[in-house]
Amino acid sequence: MKKNFFLISFLPALVYWYLEENYPVKIAAAAGVGLALLEIIAEKVFLKHVHKISIFNFFLLLVLGGMSVFADEGIWFKLQPGFTGILIGGLLLSSKVRHKSFFKEMMTDLKMKQTPPEWVMETMEFHSGLFFFIYGLGMFAIAVYSETSTWLFFKTIGFYLCFFVFMIAEIFHLRHLMKKHIEKMHIMKNL
């Protein structure tokens, strides 16, 4: 159940898309916010805790969904993934300025026996920050200029496809950097 829990996070977006197509925006936005609340409750019940990002997303949906209900305009509800992407991207990108690595903290919290070198984590964190920031900007554009069905795709499975492509590119990039690092270490050893 825990491994497939992320599928529940698709529910508010799916229901919003369906209701927006068939009912007034007020009903779609209110239902989306209600399902986001149910998602938080389900996360607490099944996972025994609620992630900070889930809490942030719920309150963001509450505010944006409320704006959609009162303005009778669905764009506000659809801006949530844009704000989330920019926030996550900004936090990851600012790790160098803050001198506090999110990835390093995560590895420490997971009590991993072996961790990658710090420069690898910094590189991954920076590139992940860029990915999330660009994804957030893209989601703003999609919310404003595209159909709700396009927004739904990139809010759900499209995000995972984009992230998969990003990770493949990141793996190849890191392999290239590791080879250069090993060559450099070999040259220094022979001096």
Buried (B, 14 or more C-beta within 10 A) or exposed (E): EEEEEEEBBBBBBBBBBBBBEEEEBBBBBBBBBBBBEEBBEBBEEEEEEBEEEBEBBBEBBEBBBBBBBEEEBBBBBBBBBBBBBBBBBEBBBEBEEEEEBBBBEEBEEEEEEEBBEEEBBBBBBBBBBBBBBBBBBBBBEBBEEBEBEEBBBBBBEBBEEBBEEBBEEBEEEBEEEEEEBEEEEEEEEEE
